[in-house]
């Protein structure tokens, strides 16, 4: 029988939502693939995988100032990996390219490419998921890996 080790790759006192700590190898590979720095690669992974990567949450998870966050975002916009702007109820200013789903509360609006990774589907503004909110069904480092794999397959 296989042995399960419940130890996440990130140290226990840090948020696993920070891929620089929970998936450093993936951050390095993403940085190389996009031609950006580690901060921009971390932000890209968060935007690509997480259902609620609000600007405030990303800064809290990563321990970033607003200036550092804006610099990472500008780097991603410059290489065309994300688009910047404002969208109602999103709580953020950077978005992965693709379909936008203006989900009804309690969900925040999000990119349609995130639904499958969260075992969810949508019909119009309604989101159907196994939990009351869109929650990751796997540890976040696995969700980051899955999101990158799915993004590469979509190209």
C-alpha positions as a LaTeX table, in Angstrom:
\begin{tabular}{lrrr}
\hline
Residue & $x$ (\AA) & $y$ (\AA) & $z$ (\AA) \\
\hline
Unk1 & 0.00 & 0.00 & 0.00 \\
Unk2 & 1.39 & 3.46 & $-0.88$ \\
Unk3 & 2.37 & 5.76 & 1.94 \\
Unk4 & 0.84 & 9.23 & 2.03 \\
Unk5 & 2.99 & 12.01 & 3.39 \\
Unk6 & 0.78 & 14.96 & 4.35 \\
Unk7 & 3.69 & 17.40 & 4.41 \\
Unk8 & 3.24 & 20.20 & 1.85 \\
Unk9 & 6.35 & 21.51 & 0.10 \\
Unk10 & 5.98 & 24.96 & 1.69 \\
Unk11 & 7.15 & 25.52 & 5.27 \\
Unk12 & 4.19 & 25.23 & 7.67 \\
Unk13 & 4.28 & 28.91 & 8.65 \\
Unk14 & 3.95 & 30.21 & 5.08 \\
Unk15 & 0.93 & 30.30 & 2.79 \\
Unk16 & 0.96 & 27.52 & 0.22 \\
Unk17 & $-0.78$ & 30.01 & $-2.09$ \\
Unk18 & 2.68 & 31.55 & $-2.64$ \\
Unk19 & 4.11 & 29.36 & $-5.42$ \\
Unk20 & 7.62 & 30.70 & $-4.80$ \\
Unk21 & 7.49 & 28.68 & $-1.57$ \\
Unk22 & 5.17 & 25.79 & $-2.47$ \\
Unk23 & 6.36 & 25.16 & $-6.05$ \\
Unk24 & 9.74 & 26.87 & $-6.56$ \\
Unk25 & 10.75 & 24.60 & $-9.43$ \\
Unk26 & 7.54 & 25.41 & $-11.26$ \\
Unk27 & 8.12 & 29.14 & $-10.69$ \\
Unk28 & 11.61 & 28.83 & $-12.19$ \\
Unk29 & 10.32 & 26.91 & $-15.20$ \\
Unk30 & 7.49 & 29.37 & $-15.73$ \\
Unk31 & 9.90 & 32.30 & $-15.49$ \\
Unk32 & 12.09 & 30.73 & $-18.19$ \\
Unk33 & 9.13 & 29.89 & $-20.43$ \\
Unk34 & 7.66 & 33.40 & $-20.21$ \\
Unk35 & 10.97 & 35.28 & $-20.12$ \\
Unk36 & 10.11 & 37.03 & $-16.86$ \\
Unk37 & 11.44 & 37.21 & $-13.32$ \\
Unk38 & 10.44 & 35.01 & $-10.39$ \\
Unk39 & 7.92 & 37.49 & $-8.97$ \\
Unk40 & 6.10 & 37.76 & $-12.31$ \\
Unk41 & 6.13 & 33.97 & $-12.70$ \\
Unk42 & 4.67 & 33.54 & $-9.19$ \\
Unk43 & 1.93 & 36.03 & $-9.95$ \\
Unk44 & 1.19 & 34.32 & $-13.27$ \\
Unk45 & 0.76 & 30.96 & $-11.53$ \\
Unk46 & $-1.59$ & 32.50 & $-8.98$ \\
Unk47 & $-3.67$ & 34.20 & $-11.68$ \\
Unk48 & $-3.71$ & 31.02 & $-13.76$ \\
Unk49 & $-4.73$ & 28.61 & $-11.00$ \\
Unk50 & $-6.48$ & 30.29 & $-8.09$ \\
Unk51 & $-10.18$ & 31.17 & $-8.15$ \\
Unk52 & $-9.84$ & 34.28 & $-5.98$ \\
Unk53 & $-6.43$ & 35.87 & $-6.55$ \\
Unk54 & $-7.48$ & 39.36 & $-5.52$ \\
Unk55 & $-4.76$ & 41.99 & $-5.41$ \\
Unk56 & $-5.00$ & 42.18 & $-1.61$ \\
Unk57 & $-4.80$ & 38.40 & $-1.21$ \\
Unk58 & $-1.80$ & 38.06 & $-3.54$ \\
Unk59 & 0.07 & 40.75 & $-1.62$ \\
Unk60 & $-0.73$ & 39.05 & 1.69 \\
Unk61 & 0.26 & 35.57 & 0.49 \\
Unk62 & 3.47 & 36.76 & $-1.13$ \\
Unk63 & 4.44 & 39.40 & 1.44 \\
Unk64 & 4.60 & 42.01 & $-1.33$ \\
Unk65 & 4.18 & 45.75 & $-1.29$ \\
Unk66 & 1.85 & 47.35 & $-3.83$ \\
Unk67 & 4.88 & 48.51 & $-5.83$ \\
Unk68 & 6.37 & 45.01 & $-6.03$ \\
Unk69 & 3.00 & 43.58 & $-7.08$ \\
Unk70 & 2.56 & 46.24 & $-9.76$ \\
Unk71 & 6.07 & 45.59 & $-11.09$ \\
Unk72 & 5.36 & 41.85 & $-11.42$ \\
Unk73 & 2.06 & 42.58 & $-13.11$ \\
Unk74 & 3.65 & 45.07 & $-15.54$ \\
Unk75 & 6.22 & 42.44 & $-16.50$ \\
Unk76 & 3.45 & 39.95 & $-17.34$ \\
Unk77 & 1.50 & 42.53 & $-19.34$ \\
Unk78 & 4.66 & 43.45 & $-21.28$ \\
Unk79 & 5.14 & 39.87 & $-22.50$ \\
Unk80 & 1.43 & 39.42 & $-23.26$ \\
Unk81 & 0.83 & 36.72 & $-20.65$ \\
Unk82 & $-2.00$ & 38.64 & $-18.97$ \\
Unk83 & $-4.14$ & 41.67 & $-19.59$ \\
Unk84 & $-4.59$ & 44.54 & $-17.14$ \\
Unk85 & $-7.72$ & 46.52 & $-16.40$ \\
Unk86 & $-10.72$ & 46.67 & $-14.14$ \\
Unk87 & $-13.60$ & 44.23 & $-14.07$ \\
Unk88 & $-16.63$ & 44.45 & $-11.80$ \\
Unk89 & $-16.31$ & 42.55 & $-8.50$ \\
Unk90 & $-12.99$ & 40.95 & $-9.49$ \\
Unk91 & $-10.91$ & 42.59 & $-6.76$ \\
Unk92 & $-7.87$ & 42.55 & $-9.03$ \\
Unk93 & $-6.36$ & 44.30 & $-12.01$ \\
Unk94 & $-4.66$ & 41.46 & $-13.93$ \\
Unk95 & $-6.41$ & 38.68 & $-15.82$ \\
Unk96 & $-5.39$ & 35.54 & $-17.68$ \\
Unk97 & $-6.32$ & 35.71 & $-21.35$ \\
Unk98 & $-9.48$ & 33.89 & $-22.40$ \\
Unk99 & $-13.15$ & 33.60 & $-21.55$ \\
Unk100 & $-14.40$ & 35.69 & $-18.61$ \\
Unk101 & $-17.22$ & 34.36 & $-16.46$ \\
Unk102 & $-19.22$ & 36.99 & $-14.59$ \\
Unk103 & $-20.26$ & 34.58 & $-11.84$ \\
Unk104 & $-23.00$ & 35.36 & $-9.35$ \\
Unk105 & $-22.27$ & 35.68 & $-5.63$ \\
Unk106 & $-20.96$ & 34.00 & $-3.55$ \\
Unk107 & $-18.37$ & 33.46 & $-6.29$ \\
Unk108 & $-16.16$ & 36.16 & $-7.69$ \\
Unk109 & $-16.03$ & 36.55 & $-11.46$ \\
Unk110 & $-13.18$ & 34.51 & $-12.95$ \\
Unk111 & $-11.57$ & 33.11 & $-16.05$ \\
Unk112 & $-13.47$ & 30.17 & $-17.51$ \\
Unk113 & $-10.30$ & 28.09 & $-17.81$ \\
Unk114 & $-10.23$ & 27.70 & $-13.99$ \\
Unk115 & $-13.54$ & 25.86 & $-13.67$ \\
Unk116 & $-12.37$ & 22.36 & $-14.57$ \\
Unk117 & $-9.44$ & 22.49 & $-12.14$ \\
Unk118 & $-11.91$ & 23.34 & $-9.36$ \\
Unk119 & $-14.29$ & 20.53 & $-10.46$ \\
Unk120 & $-16.85$ & 23.19 & $-11.37$ \\
Unk121 & $-19.01$ & 24.09 & $-14.33$ \\
Unk122 & $-21.05$ & 27.12 & $-15.29$ \\
Unk123 & $-24.29$ & 27.94 & $-16.99$ \\
Unk124 & $-24.67$ & 31.64 & $-17.62$ \\
Unk125 & $-23.72$ & 33.35 & $-14.36$ \\
Unk126 & $-24.42$ & 30.27 & $-12.24$ \\
Unk127 & $-21.45$ & 28.22 & $-11.04$ \\
Unk128 & $-21.88$ & 24.61 & $-9.96$ \\
Unk129 & $-19.14$ & 23.23 & $-7.73$ \\
Unk130 & $-18.73$ & 20.54 & $-5.04$ \\
Unk131 & $-18.37$ & 23.20 & $-2.34$ \\
Unk132 & $-20.31$ & 26.40 & $-1.58$ \\
Unk133 & $-17.36$ & 28.41 & $-2.90$ \\
Unk134 & $-14.78$ & 27.54 & $-5.52$ \\
Unk135 & $-12.16$ & 25.72 & $-3.51$ \\
Unk136 & $-9.22$ & 23.75 & $-4.87$ \\
Unk137 & $-9.81$ & 20.00 & $-4.71$ \\
Unk138 & $-6.06$ & 19.31 & $-4.43$ \\
Unk139 & $-3.17$ & 20.94 & $-2.55$ \\
Unk140 & $-2.21$ & 24.26 & $-4.12$ \\
Unk141 & 1.19 & 23.15 & $-5.39$ \\
Unk142 & $-0.63$ & 20.46 & $-7.38$ \\
Unk143 & $-3.20$ & 22.99 & $-8.58$ \\
Unk144 & $-0.38$ & 25.21 & $-9.90$ \\
Unk145 & 1.15 & 22.24 & $-11.75$ \\
Unk146 & $-2.23$ & 21.25 & $-13.20$ \\
Unk147 & $-2.95$ & 24.81 & $-14.36$ \\
Unk148 & 0.39 & 25.06 & $-16.18$ \\
Unk149 & $-0.14$ & 21.68 & $-17.82$ \\
Unk150 & $-3.65$ & 22.63 & $-18.97$ \\
Unk151 & $-2.44$ & 26.01 & $-20.26$ \\
Unk152 & 0.31 & 24.29 & $-22.28$ \\
Unk153 & $-2.16$ & 21.78 & $-23.71$ \\
Unk154 & $-4.53$ & 24.60 & $-24.72$ \\
Unk155 & $-1.85$ & 26.28 & $-26.87$ \\
\hline
\end{tabular}
